[in-house]
Amino acid sequence: MNTDMDIDINTMTDTITYKLVEARADLGITQKELASATGISLKTIANIESKQHIPSLLYAMRIADFFHKPVTSLFCYHPGVQQTPSKGDDLNE
């Protein structure tokens, strides 16, 4: 039985751009008003805006619905650059 195998490990860093602060500013509403209107806690809204929390799909949809905008206009996904380690790289460092 041959147990040798090549393992390809890919590492990526994906990012999300939030445009929630700008959307609120355009309407002139506070975090508290947005929280109340969407049923999302004030703390969660603040954490989303400060990039400490990635919103669930449900929360992103609630927020987008409130602003009458597509989810992708408020939360933009940017796939990371795929990096494949070279054959000589030590993967156990």
Distance bins in CASP14 RR format, pairs under 12 A and 6 or more apart:
PFRMAT RR
TARGET T0000
AUTHOR 0000-0000-0000
RMODE 2
METHOD distances of the structure
MODEL  1
6 84 0 0 0 0 0 1 0 0 0 0 0
6 85 0 0 0 0 0 1 0 0 0 0 0
6 87 0 0 0 0 1 0 0 0 0 0 0
7 84 0 0 0 0 0 1 0 0 0 0 0
7 85 0 0 0 0 1 0 0 0 0 0 0
7 87 0 0 0 0 0 1 0 0 0 0 0
7 91 0 0 0 0 1 0 0 0 0 0 0
7 92 0 0 0 0 0 1 0 0 0 0 0
8 82 0 0 0 0 0 1 0 0 0 0 0
8 83 0 0 0 0 0 1 0 0 0 0 0
8 84 1 0 0 1 0 0 0 0 0 0 0
8 85 0 0 0 0 1 0 0 0 0 0 0
8 86 0 0 0 0 0 1 0 0 0 0 0
8 87 0 0 0 0 0 1 0 0 0 0 0
8 91 0 0 0 0 0 1 0 0 0 0 0
9 82 0 0 0 0 0 1 0 0 0 0 0
9 83 0 0 0 0 1 0 0 0 0 0 0
9 84 1 0 0 1 0 0 0 0 0 0 0
9 85 1 0 0 1 0 0 0 0 0 0 0
9 86 0 0 0 0 0 1 0 0 0 0 0
9 87 0 0 0 0 0 1 0 0 0 0 0
9 89 0 0 0 0 1 0 0 0 0 0 0
9 90 0 0 0 0 0 1 0 0 0 0 0
9 91 1 0 0 1 0 0 0 0 0 0 0
9 92 0 0 0 0 0 1 0 0 0 0 0
10 79 0 0 0 0 0 1 0 0 0 0 0
10 80 0 0 0 0 0 1 0 0 0 0 0
10 81 0 0 0 0 0 1 0 0 0 0 0
10 82 1 0 1 0 0 0 0 0 0 0 0
10 83 1 0 0 1 0 0 0 0 0 0 0
10 84 1 0 1 0 0 0 0 0 0 0 0
10 85 0 0 0 0 1 0 0 0 0 0 0
10 91 0 0 0 0 0 1 0 0 0 0 0
11 80 0 0 0 0 1 0 0 0 0 0 0
11 81 0 0 0 0 1 0 0 0 0 0 0
11 82 1 0 0 1 0 0 0 0 0 0 0
11 83 1 0 1 0 0 0 0 0 0 0 0
11 84 0 0 0 0 1 0 0 0 0 0 0
11 85 1 0 0 1 0 0 0 0 0 0 0
11 89 0 0 0 0 0 1 0 0 0 0 0
11 91 0 0 0 0 0 1 0 0 0 0 0
12 78 0 0 0 0 0 1 0 0 0 0 0
12 79 1 0 0 1 0 0 0 0 0 0 0
12 80 1 0 1 0 0 0 0 0 0 0 0
12 81 1 0 0 1 0 0 0 0 0 0 0
12 82 1 0 1 0 0 0 0 0 0 0 0
12 83 1 0 0 1 0 0 0 0 0 0 0
12 84 0 0 0 0 0 1 0 0 0 0 0
13 78 0 0 0 0 1 0 0 0 0 0 0
13 79 0 0 0 0 1 0 0 0 0 0 0
13 80 1 0 1 0 0 0 0 0 0 0 0
13 81 1 0 0 1 0 0 0 0 0 0 0
13 82 0 0 0 0 1 0 0 0 0 0 0
13 83 0 0 0 0 1 0 0 0 0 0 0
14 54 0 0 0 0 0 1 0 0 0 0 0
14 76 0 0 0 0 0 1 0 0 0 0 0
14 77 1 0 0 1 0 0 0 0 0 0 0
14 78 1 0 0 1 0 0 0 0 0 0 0
14 79 1 0 1 0 0 0 0 0 0 0 0
14 80 1 0 1 0 0 0 0 0 0 0 0
14 81 0 0 0 0 1 0 0 0 0 0 0
14 82 0 0 0 0 0 1 0 0 0 0 0
15 51 0 0 0 0 1 0 0 0 0 0 0
15 54 0 0 0 0 0 1 0 0 0 0 0
15 75 0 0 0 0 0 1 0 0 0 0 0
15 76 0 0 0 0 1 0 0 0 0 0 0
15 77 1 0 0 1 0 0 0 0 0 0 0
15 78 1 0 1 0 0 0 0 0 0 0 0
15 79 0 0 0 0 1 0 0 0 0 0 0
15 80 1 0 0 1 0 0 0 0 0 0 0
15 81 0 0 0 0 0 1 0 0 0 0 0
16 48 0 0 0 0 1 0 0 0 0 0 0
16 51 0 0 0 0 1 0 0 0 0 0 0
16 53 0 0 0 0 0 1 0 0 0 0 0
16 54 1 0 0 1 0 0 0 0 0 0 0
16 55 0 0 0 0 1 0 0 0 0 0 0
16 60 0 0 0 0 1 0 0 0 0 0 0
16 71 0 0 0 0 0 1 0 0 0 0 0
16 72 0 0 0 0 0 1 0 0 0 0 0
16 74 0 0 0 0 0 1 0 0 0 0 0
16 75 1 0 1 0 0 0 0 0 0 0 0
16 76 1 0 0 1 0 0 0 0 0 0 0
16 77 1 0 1 0 0 0 0 0 0 0 0
16 78 1 0 0 1 0 0 0 0 0 0 0
16 79 0 0 0 0 0 1 0 0 0 0 0
16 80 0 0 0 0 0 1 0 0 0 0 0
17 51 0 0 0 0 1 0 0 0 0 0 0
17 54 0 0 0 0 0 1 0 0 0 0 0
17 72 0 0 0 0 0 1 0 0 0 0 0
17 73 0 0 0 0 0 1 0 0 0 0 0
17 74 0 0 0 0 1 0 0 0 0 0 0
17 75 1 0 0 1 0 0 0 0 0 0 0
17 76 1 0 1 0 0 0 0 0 0 0 0
17 77 0 0 0 0 1 0 0 0 0 0 0
17 78 1 0 0 1 0 0 0 0 0 0 0
18 24 0 0 0 0 0 1 0 0 0 0 0
18 45 0 0 0 0 0 1 0 0 0 0 0
18 46 0 0 0 0 0 1 0 0 0 0 0
18 47 0 0 0 0 0 1 0 0 0 0 0
18 48 1 0 0 1 0 0 0 0 0 0 0
18 49 1 0 0 1 0 0 0 0 0 0 0
18 50 0 0 0 0 1 0 0 0 0 0 0
18 51 1 0 0 1 0 0 0 0 0 0 0
18 52 0 0 0 0 0 1 0 0 0 0 0
18 53 0 0 0 0 0 1 0 0 0 0 0
18 54 0 0 0 0 1 0 0 0 0 0 0
18 55 0 0 0 0 1 0 0 0 0 0 0
18 59 0 0 0 0 0 1 0 0 0 0 0
18 60 0 0 0 0 1 0 0 0 0 0 0
18 63 0 0 0 0 0 1 0 0 0 0 0
18 64 0 0 0 0 0 1 0 0 0 0 0
18 71 0 0 0 0 0 1 0 0 0 0 0
18 72 0 0 0 0 0 1 0 0 0 0 0
18 73 0 0 0 0 0 1 0 0 0 0 0
18 74 1 0 0 1 0 0 0 0 0 0 0
18 75 1 0 0 1 0 0 0 0 0 0 0
18 76 0 0 0 0 1 0 0 0 0 0 0
18 77 0 0 0 0 0 1 0 0 0 0 0
18 78 0 0 0 0 0 1 0 0 0 0 0
19 25 0 0 0 0 0 1 0 0 0 0 0
19 26 0 0 0 0 1 0 0 0 0 0 0
19 48 0 0 0 0 0 1 0 0 0 0 0
19 49 0 0 0 0 0 1 0 0 0 0 0
19 51 0 0 0 0 0 1 0 0 0 0 0
19 60 0 0 0 0 0 1 0 0 0 0 0
19 63 0 0 0 0 0 1 0 0 0 0 0
19 64 0 0 0 0 0 1 0 0 0 0 0
19 67 0 0 0 0 1 0 0 0 0 0 0
19 69 0 0 0 0 1 0 0 0 0 0 0
19 70 0 0 0 0 0 1 0 0 0 0 0
19 71 0 0 0 0 0 1 0 0 0 0 0
19 72 0 0 0 0 1 0 0 0 0 0 0
19 73 1 0 0 1 0 0 0 0 0 0 0
19 74 1 0 1 0 0 0 0 0 0 0 0
19 75 1 0 0 1 0 0 0 0 0 0 0
19 76 1 0 0 1 0 0 0 0 0 0 0
20 26 0 0 0 0 0 1 0 0 0 0 0
20 27 0 0 0 0 0 1 0 0 0 0 0
20 29 0 0 0 0 0 1 0 0 0 0 0
20 31 0 0 0 0 1 0 0 0 0 0 0
20 34 0 0 0 0 1 0 0 0 0 0 0
20 35 0 0 0 0 0 1 0 0 0 0 0
20 38 0 0 0 0 0 1 0 0 0 0 0
20 40 0 0 0 0 0 1 0 0 0 0 0
20 44 0 0 0 0 0 1 0 0 0 0 0
20 45 1 0 0 1 0 0 0 0 0 0 0
20 46 0 0 0 0 0 1 0 0 0 0 0
20 47 0 0 0 0 0 1 0 0 0 0 0
20 48 1 0 0 1 0 0 0 0 0 0 0
20 49 1 0 1 0 0 0 0 0 0 0 0
20 50 0 0 0 0 0 1 0 0 0 0 0
20 51 0 0 0 0 0 1 0 0 0 0 0
20 53 0 0 0 0 0 1 0 0 0 0 0
20 55 0 0 0 0 1 0 0 0 0 0 0
20 59 0 0 0 0 0 1 0 0 0 0 0
20 60 0 0 0 0 1 0 0 0 0 0 0
20 62 0 0 0 0 0 1 0 0 0 0 0
20 63 1 0 0 1 0 0 0 0 0 0 0
20 64 0 0 0 0 1 0 0 0 0 0 0
20 66 0 0 0 0 0 1 0 0 0 0 0
20 67 0 0 0 0 1 0 0 0 0 0 0
20 69 0 0 0 0 0 1 0 0 0 0 0
20 71 0 0 0 0 0 1 0 0 0 0 0
20 73 0 0 0 0 0 1 0 0 0 0 0
20 74 1 0 1 0 0 0 0 0 0 0 0
20 75 1 0 0 1 0 0 0 0 0 0 0
20 76 0 0 0 0 0 1 0 0 0 0 0
21 27 0 0 0 0 0 1 0 0 0 0 0
21 28 0 0 0 0 0 1 0 0 0 0 0
21 29 0 0 0 0 0 1 0 0 0 0 0
21 30 0 0 0 0 0 1 0 0 0 0 0
21 31 0 0 0 0 1 0 0 0 0 0 0
21 34 0 0 0 0 0 1 0 0 0 0 0
21 45 0 0 0 0 0 1 0 0 0 0 0
21 46 0 0 0 0 0 1 0 0 0 0 0
21 48 0 0 0 0 1 0 0 0 0 0 0
21 49 1 0 1 0 0 0 0 0 0 0 0
21 50 0 0 0 0 1 0 0 0 0 0 0
21 51 0 0 0 0 0 1 0 0 0 0 0
21 63 0 0 0 0 0 1 0 0 0 0 0
21 74 0 0 0 0 0 1 0 0 0 0 0
22 28 0 0 0 0 0 1 0 0 0 0 0
22 49 0 0 0 0 0 1 0 0 0 0 0
22 67 0 0 0 0 0 1 0 0 0 0 0
22 69 0 0 0 0 0 1 0 0 0 0 0
22 73 0 0 0 0 0 1 0 0 0 0 0
22 74 0 0 0 0 1 0 0 0 0 0 0
22 76 0 0 0 0 0 1 0 0 0 0 0
23 29 0 0 0 0 1 0 0 0 0 0 0
23 31 0 0 0 0 0 1 0 0 0 0 0
23 34 0 0 0 0 1 0 0 0 0 0 0
23 45 0 0 0 0 0 1 0 0 0 0 0
23 48 0 0 0 0 0 1 0 0 0 0 0
23 49 0 0 0 0 0 1 0 0 0 0 0
23 63 0 0 0 0 1 0 0 0 0 0 0
23 64 0 0 0 0 1 0 0 0 0 0 0
23 66 0 0 0 0 1 0 0 0 0 0 0
23 67 1 0 1 0 0 0 0 0 0 0 0
23 68 0 0 0 0 0 1 0 0 0 0 0
23 69 1 0 0 1 0 0 0 0 0 0 0
23 70 0 0 0 0 0 1 0 0 0 0 0
23 71 0 0 0 0 0 1 0 0 0 0 0
23 73 0 0 0 0 1 0 0 0 0 0 0
23 74 1 0 1 0 0 0 0 0 0 0 0
23 75 0 0 0 0 0 1 0 0 0 0 0
24 30 1 0 0 1 0 0 0 0 0 0 0
24 31 1 0 0 1 0 0 0 0 0 0 0
24 32 0 0 0 0 0 1 0 0 0 0 0
24 33 0 0 0 0 1 0 0 0 0 0 0
24 34 1 0 1 0 0 0 0 0 0 0 0
24 35 0 0 0 0 0 1 0 0 0 0 0
24 37 0 0 0 0 0 1 0 0 0 0 0
24 38 0 0 0 0 0 1 0 0 0 0 0
24 45 0 0 0 0 1 0 0 0 0 0 0
24 46 0 0 0 0 0 1 0 0 0 0 0
24 48 0 0 0 0 0 1 0 0 0 0 0
24 49 0 0 0 0 1 0 0 0 0 0 0
24 63 0 0 0 0 1 0 0 0 0 0 0
24 66 0 0 0 0 1 0 0 0 0 0 0
24 67 0 0 0 0 1 0 0 0 0 0 0
24 74 0 0 0 0 0 1 0 0 0 0 0
25 31 0 0 0 0 0 1 0 0 0 0 0
25 34 0 0 0 0 0 1 0 0 0 0 0
25 49 0 0 0 0 0 1 0 0 0 0 0
25 67 0 0 0 0 0 1 0 0 0 0 0
26 67 0 0 0 0 1 0 0 0 0 0 0
26 68 0 0 0 0 0 1 0 0 0 0 0
26 69 0 0 0 0 0 1 0 0 0 0 0
26 73 0 0 0 0 0 1 0 0 0 0 0
26 74 0 0 0 0 0 1 0 0 0 0 0
27 33 0 0 0 0 1 0 0 0 0 0 0
27 34 0 0 0 0 1 0 0 0 0 0 0
27 37 0 0 0 0 0 1 0 0 0 0 0
27 63 0 0 0 0 0 1 0 0 0 0 0
27 66 0 0 0 0 1 0 0 0 0 0 0
27 67 1 0 0 1 0 0 0 0 0 0 0
27 68 0 0 0 0 0 1 0 0 0 0 0
27 69 0 0 0 0 0 1 0 0 0 0 0
28 34 0 0 0 0 0 1 0 0 0 0 0
28 67 0 0 0 0 0 1 0 0 0 0 0
29 35 0 0 0 0 0 1 0 0 0 0 0
29 36 0 0 0 0 1 0 0 0 0 0 0
29 37 1 0 0 1 0 0 0 0 0 0 0
29 38 0 0 0 0 0 1 0 0 0 0 0
29 45 0 0 0 0 0 1 0 0 0 0 0
29 63 0 0 0 0 0 1 0 0 0 0 0
29 66 0 0 0 0 1 0 0 0 0 0 0
29 67 0 0 0 0 1 0 0 0 0 0 0
30 36 0 0 0 0 1 0 0 0 0 0 0
30 37 0 0 0 0 0 1 0 0 0 0 0
30 42 0 0 0 0 1 0 0 0 0 0 0
30 45 0 0 0 0 1 0 0 0 0 0 0
30 46 0 0 0 0 0 1 0 0 0 0 0
30 49 0 0 0 0 0 1 0 0 0 0 0
31 37 0 0 0 0 0 1 0 0 0 0 0
31 38 0 0 0 0 0 1 0 0 0 0 0
31 40 0 0 0 0 1 0 0 0 0 0 0
31 41 0 0 0 0 0 1 0 0 0 0 0
31 42 1 0 1 0 0 0 0 0 0 0 0
31 43 0 0 0 0 1 0 0 0 0 0 0
31 44 0 0 0 0 1 0 0 0 0 0 0
31 45 1 0 1 0 0 0 0 0 0 0 0
31 46 1 0 1 0 0 0 0 0 0 0 0
31 47 0 0 0 0 0 1 0 0 0 0 0
31 48 0 0 0 0 1 0 0 0 0 0 0
31 49 1 0 0 1 0 0 0 0 0 0 0
31 50 0 0 0 0 0 1 0 0 0 0 0
31 63 0 0 0 0 0 1 0 0 0 0 0
32 38 0 0 0 0 0 1 0 0 0 0 0
32 39 0 0 0 0 0 1 0 0 0 0 0
32 40 0 0 0 0 0 1 0 0 0 0 0
32 41 0 0 0 0 0 1 0 0 0 0 0
32 42 1 0 1 0 0 0 0 0 0 0 0
32 43 0 0 0 0 0 1 0 0 0 0 0
32 45 0 0 0 0 1 0 0 0 0 0 0
32 46 0 0 0 0 1 0 0 0 0 0 0
33 39 0 0 0 0 0 1 0 0 0 0 0
33 40 0 0 0 0 0 1 0 0 0 0 0
33 42 0 0 0 0 1 0 0 0 0 0 0
33 45 0 0 0 0 1 0 0 0 0 0 0
33 66 0 0 0 0 1 0 0 0 0 0 0
34 40 1 0 0 1 0 0 0 0 0 0 0
34 41 0 0 0 0 0 1 0 0 0 0 0
34 42 0 0 0 0 1 0 0 0 0 0 0
34 44 0 0 0 0 0 1 0 0 0 0 0
34 45 1 0 1 0 0 0 0 0 0 0 0
34 46 0 0 0 0 0 1 0 0 0 0 0
34 48 0 0 0 0 1 0 0 0 0 0 0
34 49 0 0 0 0 1 0 0 0 0 0 0
34 59 0 0 0 0 0 1 0 0 0 0 0
34 62 0 0 0 0 1 0 0 0 0 0 0
34 63 1 0 0 1 0 0 0 0 0 0 0
34 64 0 0 0 0 0 1 0 0 0 0 0
34 65 0 0 0 0 0 1 0 0 0 0 0
34 66 1 0 0 1 0 0 0 0 0 0 0
34 67 0 0 0 0 1 0 0 0 0 0 0
34 74 0 0 0 0 0 1 0 0 0 0 0
35 41 1 0 0 1 0 0 0 0 0 0 0
35 42 1 0 1 0 0 0 0 0 0 0 0
35 43 0 0 0 0 1 0 0 0 0 0 0
35 44 1 0 0 1 0 0 0 0 0 0 0
35 45 1 0 1 0 0 0 0 0 0 0 0
35 46 0 0 0 0 1 0 0 0 0 0 0
35 47 0 0 0 0 0 1 0 0 0 0 0
35 48 0 0 0 0 0 1 0 0 0 0 0
35 49 0 0 0 0 0 1 0 0 0 0 0
35 59 0 0 0 0 0 1 0 0 0 0 0
35 62 0 0 0 0 0 1 0 0 0 0 0
35 63 0 0 0 0 0 1 0 0 0 0 0
35 66 0 0 0 0 0 1 0 0 0 0 0
36 42 0 0 0 0 1 0 0 0 0 0 0
36 45 0 0 0 0 1 0 0 0 0 0 0
36 62 0 0 0 0 0 1 0 0 0 0 0
36 66 0 0 0 0 0 1 0 0 0 0 0
37 45 0 0 0 0 0 1 0 0 0 0 0
37 62 0 0 0 0 1 0 0 0 0 0 0
37 63 0 0 0 0 1 0 0 0 0 0 0
37 65 0 0 0 0 1 0 0 0 0 0 0
37 66 1 0 1 0 0 0 0 0 0 0 0
37 67 0 0 0 0 1 0 0 0 0 0 0
38 44 0 0 0 0 1 0 0 0 0 0 0
38 45 1 0 0 1 0 0 0 0 0 0 0
38 48 0 0 0 0 0 1 0 0 0 0 0
38 55 0 0 0 0 0 1 0 0 0 0 0
38 58 0 0 0 0 0 1 0 0 0 0 0
38 59 1 0 0 1 0 0 0 0 0 0 0
38 60 0 0 0 0 0 1 0 0 0 0 0
38 61 0 0 0 0 1 0 0 0 0 0 0
38 62 1 0 1 0 0 0 0 0 0 0 0
38 63 1 0 1 0 0 0 0 0 0 0 0
38 64 0 0 0 0 1 0 0 0 0 0 0
38 65 0 0 0 0 1 0 0 0 0 0 0
38 66 1 0 1 0 0 0 0 0 0 0 0
38 67 0 0 0 0 1 0 0 0 0 0 0
38 74 0 0 0 0 0 1 0 0 0 0 0
39 45 0 0 0 0 1 0 0 0 0 0 0
39 58 0 0 0 0 0 1 0 0 0 0 0
39 59 0 0 0 0 1 0 0 0 0 0 0
39 62 1 0 0 1 0 0 0 0 0 0 0
39 63 0 0 0 0 0 1 0 0 0 0 0
39 65 0 0 0 0 0 1 0 0 0 0 0
39 66 0 0 0 0 1 0 0 0 0 0 0
40 46 0 0 0 0 0 1 0 0 0 0 0
40 47 0 0 0 0 0 1 0 0 0 0 0
40 48 0 0 0 0 1 0 0 0 0 0 0
40 49 0 0 0 0 0 1 0 0 0 0 0
40 53 0 0 0 0 0 1 0 0 0 0 0
40 55 0 0 0 0 1 0 0 0 0 0 0
40 56 0 0 0 0 1 0 0 0 0 0 0
40 58 0 0 0 0 1 0 0 0 0 0 0
40 59 1 0 1 0 0 0 0 0 0 0 0
40 60 0 0 0 0 0 1 0 0 0 0 0
40 61 0 0 0 0 0 1 0 0 0 0 0
40 62 1 0 0 1 0 0 0 0 0 0 0
40 63 1 0 0 1 0 0 0 0 0 0 0
40 65 0 0 0 0 0 1 0 0 0 0 0
40 66 0 0 0 0 1 0 0 0 0 0 0
41 47 0 0 0 0 1 0 0 0 0 0 0
41 48 0 0 0 0 0 1 0 0 0 0 0
41 53 0 0 0 0 0 1 0 0 0 0 0
41 55 0 0 0 0 0 1 0 0 0 0 0
41 59 0 0 0 0 1 0 0 0 0 0 0
41 62 0 0 0 0 0 1 0 0 0 0 0
42 48 0 0 0 0 0 1 0 0 0 0 0
42 49 0 0 0 0 0 1 0 0 0 0 0
43 49 0 0 0 0 0 1 0 0 0 0 0
43 50 0 0 0 0 0 1 0 0 0 0 0
43 52 0 0 0 0 1 0 0 0 0 0 0
43 53 0 0 0 0 1 0 0 0 0 0 0
44 50 0 0 0 0 0 1 0 0 0 0 0
44 52 0 0 0 0 1 0 0 0 0 0 0
44 53 1 0 0 1 0 0 0 0 0 0 0
44 54 0 0 0 0 0 1 0 0 0 0 0
44 55 1 0 0 1 0 0 0 0 0 0 0
44 56 0 0 0 0 1 0 0 0 0 0 0
44 58 0 0 0 0 0 1 0 0 0 0 0
44 59 1 0 0 1 0 0 0 0 0 0 0
44 60 0 0 0 0 0 1 0 0 0 0 0
44 62 0 0 0 0 0 1 0 0 0 0 0
44 63 0 0 0 0 0 1 0 0 0 0 0
45 52 0 0 0 0 0 1 0 0 0 0 0
45 53 0 0 0 0 1 0 0 0 0 0 0
45 55 0 0 0 0 1 0 0 0 0 0 0
45 59 0 0 0 0 1 0 0 0 0 0 0
45 60 0 0 0 0 0 1 0 0 0 0 0
45 62 0 0 0 0 0 1 0 0 0 0 0
45 63 0 0 0 0 1 0 0 0 0 0 0
45 66 0 0 0 0 0 1 0 0 0 0 0
46 52 0 0 0 0 1 0 0 0 0 0 0
46 53 0 0 0 0 1 0 0 0 0 0 0
47 53 1 1 0 0 0 0 0 0 0 0 0
47 54 0 0 0 0 1 0 0 0 0 0 0
47 55 0 0 0 0 1 0 0 0 0 0 0
47 59 0 0 0 0 0 1 0 0 0 0 0
48 54 1 0 0 1 0 0 0 0 0 0 0
48 55 1 0 1 0 0 0 0 0 0 0 0
48 56 0 0 0 0 0 1 0 0 0 0 0
48 59 1 0 0 1 0 0 0 0 0 0 0
48 60 0 0 0 0 1 0 0 0 0 0 0
48 62 0 0 0 0 0 1 0 0 0 0 0
48 63 0 0 0 0 1 0 0 0 0 0 0
48 74 0 0 0 0 1 0 0 0 0 0 0
48 75 0 0 0 0 1 0 0 0 0 0 0
49 55 0 0 0 0 0 1 0 0 0 0 0
49 63 0 0 0 0 0 1 0 0 0 0 0
49 74 0 0 0 0 0 1 0 0 0 0 0
49 75 0 0 0 0 0 1 0 0 0 0 0
51 75 0 0 0 0 0 1 0 0 0 0 0
53 59 0 0 0 0 1 0 0 0 0 0 0
53 60 0 0 0 0 0 1 0 0 0 0 0
53 75 0 0 0 0 0 1 0 0 0 0 0
54 60 0 0 0 0 1 0 0 0 0 0 0
54 75 0 0 0 0 1 0 0 0 0 0 0
54 77 0 0 0 0 0 1 0 0 0 0 0
55 61 0 0 0 0 1 0 0 0 0 0 0
55 62 0 0 0 0 1 0 0 0 0 0 0
55 63 1 0 0 1 0 0 0 0 0 0 0
55 64 0 0 0 0 1 0 0 0 0 0 0
55 71 0 0 0 0 1 0 0 0 0 0 0
55 74 0 0 0 0 1 0 0 0 0 0 0
55 75 1 0 0 1 0 0 0 0 0 0 0
56 62 0 0 0 0 1 0 0 0 0 0 0
56 63 0 0 0 0 0 1 0 0 0 0 0
56 71 0 0 0 0 0 1 0 0 0 0 0
56 75 0 0 0 0 0 1 0 0 0 0 0
57 63 0 0 0 0 0 1 0 0 0 0 0
57 64 0 0 0 0 0 1 0 0 0 0 0
57 71 0 0 0 0 1 0 0 0 0 0 0
57 72 0 0 0 0 0 1 0 0 0 0 0
57 75 0 0 0 0 1 0 0 0 0 0 0
57 77 0 0 0 0 0 1 0 0 0 0 0
58 64 0 0 0 0 0 1 0 0 0 0 0
58 65 0 0 0 0 0 1 0 0 0 0 0
58 71 0 0 0 0 0 1 0 0 0 0 0
59 65 0 0 0 0 0 1 0 0 0 0 0
59 66 0 0 0 0 0 1 0 0 0 0 0
59 71 0 0 0 0 0 1 0 0 0 0 0
59 74 0 0 0 0 0 1 0 0 0 0 0
59 75 0 0 0 0 1 0 0 0 0 0 0
60 66 0 0 0 0 0 1 0 0 0 0 0
60 67 0 0 0 0 0 1 0 0 0 0 0
60 69 0 0 0 0 0 1 0 0 0 0 0
60 70 0 0 0 0 0 1 0 0 0 0 0
60 71 1 0 1 0 0 0 0 0 0 0 0
60 72 0 0 0 0 1 0 0 0 0 0 0
60 73 0 0 0 0 0 1 0 0 0 0 0
60 74 1 0 0 1 0 0 0 0 0 0 0
60 75 1 0 1 0 0 0 0 0 0 0 0
60 76 0 0 0 0 0 1 0 0 0 0 0
60 77 0 0 0 0 0 1 0 0 0 0 0
61 67 0 0 0 0 0 1 0 0 0 0 0
61 69 0 0 0 0 0 1 0 0 0 0 0
61 70 0 0 0 0 1 0 0 0 0 0 0
61 71 1 0 1 0 0 0 0 0 0 0 0
61 72 0 0 0 0 0 1 0 0 0 0 0
61 74 0 0 0 0 0 1 0 0 0 0 0
61 75 0 0 0 0 1 0 0 0 0 0 0
62 71 0 0 0 0 1 0 0 0 0 0 0
62 74 0 0 0 0 0 1 0 0 0 0 0
62 75 0 0 0 0 0 1 0 0 0 0 0
63 69 0 0 0 0 1 0 0 0 0 0 0
63 70 0 0 0 0 0 1 0 0 0 0 0
63 71 0 0 0 0 1 0 0 0 0 0 0
63 73 0 0 0 0 0 1 0 0 0 0 0
63 74 1 0 0 1 0 0 0 0 0 0 0
63 75 0 0 0 0 1 0 0 0 0 0 0
64 70 1 0 0 1 0 0 0 0 0 0 0
64 71 1 0 1 0 0 0 0 0 0 0 0
64 72 0 0 0 0 1 0 0 0 0 0 0
64 73 1 0 0 1 0 0 0 0 0 0 0
64 74 1 0 1 0 0 0 0 0 0 0 0
64 75 1 0 0 1 0 0 0 0 0 0 0
64 76 0 0 0 0 0 1 0 0 0 0 0
65 71 0 0 0 0 1 0 0 0 0 0 0
65 74 0 0 0 0 0 1 0 0 0 0 0
66 74 0 0 0 0 1 0 0 0 0 0 0
67 73 0 0 0 0 1 0 0 0 0 0 0
67 74 1 0 0 1 0 0 0 0 0 0 0
67 75 0 0 0 0 0 1 0 0 0 0 0
68 74 0 0 0 0 0 1 0 0 0 0 0
69 75 0 0 0 0 0 1 0 0 0 0 0
69 76 0 0 0 0 0 1 0 0 0 0 0
70 76 0 0 0 0 0 1 0 0 0 0 0
71 77 0 0 0 0 1 0 0 0 0 0 0
72 78 0 0 0 0 0 1 0 0 0 0 0
83 89 0 0 0 0 0 1 0 0 0 0 0
84 91 0 0 0 0 0 1 0 0 0 0 0
85 91 1 0 0 1 0 0 0 0 0 0 0
85 92 0 0 0 0 0 1 0 0 0 0 0
85 93 0 0 0 0 0 1 0 0 0 0 0
END
